[in-house]
Amino acid sequence: MNKPNQPNSNLDPNLKARLLKESRNPFRGLRRAVWLALFGSAALGFFIMFSKLITGDIVSSKDFSIQASALLIFGFLLWKDKNKDD
């Protein structure tokens, strides 16, 4: 006879571990994909502005600082969200 307080678990231990890990850190894959896309966009924008600056075109210092800040912020968020096991 089964005890009412203990659920009968037929889950694979590996699947159970993965599900517990996902429940502690939900949507990690999606979040990392978003951080990576935003970081890539900021890096591309920074590269374009930097190349314009090198060639002598006029680049607003506010725009350049916004791109540099976005690059740093999204880089930090991507680094912070990395797995502790890595």
Summary of the structure (lengths in Angstrom):
residues: 86
radius of gyration: 22.3
end to end distance: 43.6
largest distance: 81.4
contacts: 166
relative contact order: 0.11
helix: 70%
strand: 0%
